[in-house]
Amino acid sequence: MPYEAARLLAYQSYQQWISIEFLSFNYFVIMGMVAITYTIWLKLVDTSRLIKILLLGSLCAVGFLIADIILIAYFGVAEYKIAPLPVEPPIFIVSVTKAPILYMLVYQYTSSWKSYALWASIGTAVLSFGLFPLYSLLGIFRLHHWNYFYQFLLMFTGGIIARGLLLWIISIEQSSSESSQVSSMFLGLQPVATKPLDNDKEDIINNDD
């Protein structure tokens, strides 16, 4: 796309966002949901495992954002009527906030693949068959050649892949830590230089003479 045409498109998108979308009723709906979601997460999150939990959420957010760009910007499976920010392609707030937070909480409160998959499927079903239809009814977004079951499969698969990647990263970290401990142990077992006995000292002096 030529530079001037891209600038014109960006300007038109911004004008539409600032005059129609920004501070509209639906805008307050999605931003209010974001505030509620983050408030709940901040009250429930286990700060002792914060790094791992945030890493899982980041993996989910990046994966969902890439999927949104590919499916929406290039294949046009959906259309956002209300965007949180005037950027192209638009960022769907569910993909970078609610879905990652859901999977972070599921990861925090589960300890096995079975329980994680069970609660992840329940939470994803609530988003896909509850929140998404509500947003569609309010006119926040519209589906084209897509349905809520496909959305469920996409988000559920993304959450499963994110947990798998997190466990793989943790295993690499643990292996590296164990290797470092073994190396330190062997270094500690190296013989220490012994102090020569008095007789040995006398022999050394006599030899010198």
N, C-alpha and C positions, 0 to 999 in steps of 0.2 A: 504494500500500500504506500503510495507517495506520502512524503512528509506532510504536505499541506492538507491532504485529505485526512490523514490521521489526526492532525491537530483540530480540524473542523469537527470530526466525529467525537473527539474527546470533549471539545467545548459544548457540543450539543448534548452529550450525555450528562455533563455537569449541570447545564442549565435545566435539564429535565429533572435531575436529582434534587437540585436546590429549590426548584419551584413547585414540584409535585410530590416527591417522595419524602424529603427531609421534613421532620416534625409533623408528618401526617399521623393519623390515628394508627395505621398499620406500622409505621416506623416506631411509635411508642410501644406497640405490642411486642415487636421482636426485641427491642432493646430492654424492655421490662422483663421479658423472659430470660434474657441474658443475665441481667442483674440478679434475678431470683436464683438462677442456676449456679452462678458463681458464689452467691451467698451460702447456699446449701453446701457446695463443695468445700468452701473455706471452713465451715463449721465441722465437717465430717472427715476431712483429709487427715491421714496419719502422718504427722510431720517427721516422725522417725524414719519413714520410708519415702520421704518426699522426692528424692532424686529419681528413684526407680519409677515412682508413680508419674512424675512429670515427663520422664522419658517415654513412657507408654503413651501418655496423652499427646506428646509431640509427634510420635510416629503415626498415631491415628490422624491427627490434624493434617499433617503433610500428605498422607495417603489420600484422605478424603478430598483435600484441596486439589490435588493433581487429578483425581477422578472427576471432580466437578469441572475443571478446566477442559478436560478431554471430552467429556460427555455433553457438556452444555455449550461451551464455546465453539467446539468443532462439529459435534453431531446434532446439537440443538434438541436434546431430549427434554429440556425444560426451559422455562423462561422466568427470570426473576422480575417481579413488578416493583418490589421494594428492596433496595440495597442499603446496607449499613454505611457504606462509604462510596463515594463517586469514582469508582475504579472500574476498568475494563480488563478482563472479564469480571463481572460482579462476583463478590464473595458471598456465598450462602452461609449465613451465620450458624446454622445447625451443624454444618460440616466442620467448623473450626472451634465451636464452643460446646454445644450440647452433646453431640456424639462423643467427642474425646473425653468430656467430663464423665459421661455415662460409663465409658470403658475404664477410666481411671478408678472410679468407685467400685466397679465390678472386680477389677484386679485387686484392689485393696481388701475386699471382704471375701475373696475366694482363695483357695489354696491348691486347687487341682484343675486340670483341663475340663473335667466333666462339669464341675460346679461353675467354672468360668463360662463355658459354652451355654449352660442352662440359663444363667442370669443375664448373660449378654444377649441371648435370643429374646428373652422377655423384655429387656429394656429397649432393644432395637425394634421389637414389634410395637411397643408403645410409641416410639418416635415415628415409625414408618406408617402405621395404621391409625395413629391418633393425632399426633402433632402435624404431620404433613397434610392430611386431609383438612385439618383446621386452617392451616396456612393457605391452602388452596381455596377453601371456602371464603376466606377473608380477602382473597385477591393478592396475597403476598407473592405467590408464584403460581405458575401454570405448567402442567405436564404436556409434552408432545412426544408421541411414540415411546412412552415410558409409563410405568405403573408403580404402585406402592410396593408390590411384591418384589419387583426388580430392585427397588431402593433398599428393601429389607435385606436381600441377598448381598447387595454391594456393601452395605454398612457392616453386616455380620461378618462377611469374609474379611473386610478390612480390620475389624477388631481381632479376629483370630490370627491374622498375619502379624499384627502389631505385637501381640503377646508372644508369638513364636520368635520374632526378632529380638524382643526384650530378653527372653530366656537365653537365646543364643549369645547375646552380648554379655549377659551376666556370667555364663559359662566360660567365655573367653577371659573375662576379668578374674574369675576364680582360678582358672588354670595358670594364668600369669602370676597370681599371688602365691599359689602353691609352689610354683617353680622358683620364685624368689626366696621363699622360706627354706626350700631344700638347699639352694645354693648357699644361703647364710649358714645353715647347719653344717654343711661340709667345710665351709671356711672356718667355722669355729672349732672343727676337729683337727685342724692342721697342727703338727707338733711345734711346740714352743722351744726356742733355742735354750739349751741347758747351760747352766753356769759351770765352768770347768772346776774340777776338784783341786785341792791344794797340791796333791802329788802330781797332777797333770801340769800345774803351773811350774813346779820345780823341774820337771822334765823339759818343759819348753825353754826354761832359763838355761839349763845345762846344755841343751842343744845349741842355743844361741852362742854360748861361750865356746 
